[in-house]
Amino acid sequence: MESALIVSNAEQDTALFTAMLNAASIHQITCQESGDNARRLLLKQDFDLVIVNSPLRDESGESFSRHVASKGVSQVLLLVKSEYYNSVSAACEDDGILTISKPVDKALLWSALSLAKSVQNRIKRLQAENVQLKQKIEDIRIIDRAKCLLISCMNMSEQEAHRYIEKQAMDMRSSRRIVAEGILKRYESF
């Protein structure tokens, strides 16, 4: 976790959150006092962690937190008054928002930060894996299109087309996708 956004209109709480984030090796910290300003900032920049100290100056922390959780991959930590904790926590848990009751204990806040950091790291790994899987699917599609062209234009069987692409990739010391893209360029104009 590298970056954090603190949305709070209480300077004392903002200072506490900043100190704890620095202790957790998060040094790219941005602070906003209103949900409106934070929303505009989130249009330009992504954050790994968003801490929302409700209520905000211009809206409820719950609605802002749900907005952030629905728009991106930021981990959201929402702090609410103890009398609202049960209802807000129940409403926000399906969105993946970590909710903490105020007044907040430093040890509890530290645990929540550690949990948020762990969850964010897992999300990033899953995103990277998702990108790799999408790339593999795209590679397979291109290779299959090239095989179909070889079958229709060169009267090869599916096995022959497969073997041809693999052999060309080995001979050229390149990937099967690059060979398939070359085949597509060559035969799709027919």
Secondary structure, DSSP 4 states (H G I P E B T S, - for coil): --EEEEE-S-HHHHHHHHHHHHHTT--EEEEESSHHHHHHHHHH---SEEEEESSPSSS-HHHHHHHHHHHSS-EEEEEEEGGGHHHHHHHHGGGT-EEEEESPPHHHHHHHHHHHHHHHHHHHHHHHHHHHHHHHHHHHHHHHHHHHHHHHHH---HHHHHHHHHHHHHHHTS-HHHHHHHHHHHHTT-
